[in-house]
Amino acid sequence: MRFLDRAGLRARVTTGFAAGALVLSLVMAFVSYQLVRRSLITERENTAVRAAYYDAAIVEAGVNNTPTPDIGTVLRSLDTGDSRRAVLQLDGQWHARSADLGLTAAIPAELQRHAATGRVGVQRVRAGGGPALVVAVPLRGGAVFYEIDAMDELDRTLRLLALILTVVALGTAGTGALIGWNATRYVLRPLTRVANAAQEITAGRHFARLDPAAEPDLARLTTSFNLMVDQLSARMERDRRFAADVSHELRSPLQTLAAAASVLDRRRDSLDDRTALAAGLVVAEVDRFQRLVDDLLELARTDRPADRREVDVAELARQACRDHGFDPGIVTVVAGPVIWSVDRRRIRQLLDNLLDNAAGYGGGATEVRLTAGPERCRIEVDDEGPGVSPEDKPLIWDRFVRGRAQSSSRADGGGTGLGLALVAQHAAAHHGTAEVLDRPGGGARFRIDLPECL
């Protein structure tokens, strides 16, 4: 039961079909076996009784119509075949057609008492290691004729029948599992379409919709899903426009503040210490505010699809390193071509943010590795900082979130808290992923995987 709880819907439905088919087939097999068994045994008993009556008549005629009968000769004259054995009880003595090989011991005492009353009796016993049927026929003069009919052949037939029915039941269960698997494929097809549409929407393609005519029985689901996506897209568009409008409106006063701050910065040497310190704080905060507005504008544009073109990513990475004061020699092409089909602007900002993060929180970038393969392209940026704690790894990609090491590594709080969020957004725009790992030897390794970039 715990396994079924953890298994997927298809596995549970398939198991249910298989279990139902197995139970049904076992019930049918059991009923069929019992009916056939009862029919065969009844027919065999009737045949044995008729043969015993016939042989008893012959023995009775041979014994009663002859003054000094040779009972052994009379019994040997019977055509009993290989399966039947004849025994005569006369005057308290047993007579058989050959040496008594335990035949009399196979005749139950209860059946002997029953036959002694002059009544015909039939009883199933085991003789010679196998099932047998004993028929007792009273004769004139107090004699009793017994015929032991071995049922080994019938027993083998019943065993074979049970084996065949078991195989059929297992085959039926397998067929039920196959039917359940195919049925779930058909039933889950609409859910697969919903999952694919949801995945496309998550990747930024908000135009993805479901066709209500494709599955008429699920028209309500598709209509509700499309309505939900429409409302979600409208809400996201309003939020994007709000962020863009706010950021755009802030740029004008920021430019004025930046100009005034630059004037103060240029005249800082002529100011007293307290005023110069205040002027420095104003300049730093205006610069941070400017970068925050730029990042917000960039986030407002991240829902747009990537503009893929052929880009020399190795040269782009070297240029980013030069612009951030790092040695371009730290860029290493591990494997594959350096010309990728990506959005140049997004990849450049992705590299800029990772290098900024390494400079601000990781003690500087030590290596930038580029790997291209048939399934994906990979960008890795290593630093030599304190690394990222396991509890912070899933959080640092969110907006305005910093890890513990990041929070303590920069006292002036110059970061905007949006750099890694933009990295994750740019990776998602390429249908890729972003993750942070521990670098061998210490530090952090930021890995970006971009599928279908060649």
Buried (B, 14 or more C-beta within 10 A) or exposed (E): EEEEEEEEEBBBBBBBBBBEBBEBBBEBBEEEBEEBBEEBBEEBBEEBBEBBBEBBEBBBEBBEEEEEBEBEEBBEEBEBEEBBBBBBBBEEEEBBBEEEEEBBEBBBEEBBEBBBEEEBBBBEBEBBEEBBBBBBBBBEEEBBBBBBBBBEEBEEBBEEBBEEBBEBBBEBBEBBBBBBBEBBEEEBEBBEBBEEBBEBBEBBEBEBBBEBEEBEEBBEBBEEBBEEBEEEBEEBEEEBEEBBEEBEEBBEEBEEBBEEBEEBBEEBEEBEEEEBEBBBEBBBBBBBBBBBBBBBBBBBBBBEBBEBEEBBBBEBBBBBBEEBEBEBEBBEBEEBBBBBBBBBBBBBBBBBBBBBBBBBBBBBBBBBBBBBEEEBBBBBBBBBBBBBEEEBBEEBBEBEBBBEBBBEBEEEEEBBBBBBBBBBBBBBBBBBBBBBBEBEEEBBBBBBBBEEBB
